[in-house]
Amino acid sequence: MSSRITRRHAVGALASSICLPSIAMSQPSSLPPEVASSLSKAQLQGQASLRFFGLLVYDARFWTRGDFEAERYDSQPFALELEYARKLEGPAIAERSIAEMKRIGDFSDAQSKAWLGLMLQAFPDVGAKDRLVGLHDGRGGVRFYFNGKPTATLADKDYARLFFGIWLSPRTSSPGLRASLIGQG
């Protein structure tokens, strides 16, 4: 079996993994430089691993200023870091993100197309140990980084709420992952 996960498999894997419980990570984490320079007094709020049929897809770390209120996630600054354990194609990540955002709330076809275009720019193909970081400024501004290098920026409250809602909204398809990230797991 090839270690490369194709686009079709990545979409299926991410869709199927949504229902599986997350497992908290045990290794300590260091603050990524892009988070340190953008989020003053950042500290690790929570972390978890996303698995599909027992295979690690990514480790997630959620960085906040320490006074984070989960019910108001869309109006607070934070960073979400995903460190991948295997190869996934960027377009599959972007398309799966749109599908998951639709679980959180409604948006138009025009928004979907624009946001997909942004995410195709923001999310390149990833491999083991690659990191994607999304920074939210608390006002709807979002910046994405790939291995510490900026890839895309957007100022759109709806996008920020729905995108980060994939992990942080009570409507997430992975409540165990959410609980671990916000420090309730």
Long-range contacts (C-beta under 8 A, 24 or more apart in sequence): 3-86, 3-87, 4-87, 5-86, 5-87, 5-88, 5-89, 6-89, 7-89, 7-91, 7-92, 8-92, 10-88, 10-89, 10-92, 10-93, 10-96, 11-92, 11-95, 11-96, 13-52, 13-57, 14-52, 14-57, 14-88, 14-92, 14-93, 14-96, 15-96, 15-99, 16-52, 16-53, 17-50, 17-51, 17-52, 17-57, 17-174, 18-100, 18-173, 18-174, 19-173, 19-174, 20-50, 20-51, 20-52, 20-174, 20-176, 21-176, 21-177, 22-48, 22-49, 22-50, 22-51, 22-174, 22-176, 22-177, 22-179, 22-180, 22-185, 23-48, 23-49, 23-51, 24-48, 24-49, 24-180, 24-185, 25-49, 25-59, 25-61, 29-61, 31-63, 32-63, 32-79, 32-81, 32-131, 32-133, 32-145, 32-148, 33-148, 34-79, 34-133, 34-135, 34-145, 34-148, 34-150, 35-63, 35-79, 35-81, 35-133, 35-135, 38-79, 38-135, 38-143, 39-63, 39-64, 39-65, 39-77, 39-78, 39-79, 39-135, 40-65, 41-65, 41-66, 42-79, 45-78, 45-181, 45-182, 45-183, 46-180, 46-181, 46-182, 46-183, 46-184, 46-185, 47-180, 47-181, 48-176, 48-177, 48-180, 48-181, 48-185, 50-174, 50-177, 55-85, 55-86, 56-85, 56-86, 57-84, 57-85, 57-86, 57-88, 58-82, 58-83, 58-84, 58-85, 59-83, 59-85, 60-167, 60-177, 60-181, 62-167, 62-181, 62-182, 68-182, 68-183, 70-168, 70-182, 70-184, 71-170, 73-164, 73-165, 73-168, 73-169, 73-182, 74-140, 74-157, 74-160, 74-161, 74-164, 74-165, 75-138, 75-139, 76-136, 76-138, 77-135, 77-136, 77-137, 77-138, 78-135, 78-136, 78-138, 78-164, 79-133, 79-134, 79-135, 79-136, 80-133, 80-134, 80-136, 80-164, 80-167, 80-181, 81-131, 81-132, 81-133, 82-131, 82-132, 82-133, 83-129, 83-130, 83-131, 84-126, 84-127, 84-128, 84-129, 84-130, 84-131, 84-132, 85-128, 86-127, 86-128, 87-125, 87-126, 87-127, 87-128, 88-125, 88-126, 89-125, 90-120, 90-123, 90-124, 90-125, 90-126, 91-120, 93-119, 93-123, 93-126, 93-132, 94-119, 94-120, 94-122, 94-123, 97-123, 97-163, 97-166, 100-166, 100-173, 101-162, 101-163, 101-165, 101-166, 103-166, 103-171, 103-172, 103-173, 104-161, 104-162, 104-165, 104-166, 104-169, 104-171, 104-172, 105-158, 105-161, 105-162, 105-165, 105-171, 107-158, 107-162, 111-158, 111-159, 115-159, 115-163, 118-152, 118-154, 118-159, 119-152, 121-151, 121-152, 122-146, 122-151, 122-152, 123-151, 124-151, 134-163, 134-164, 136-160, 136-164
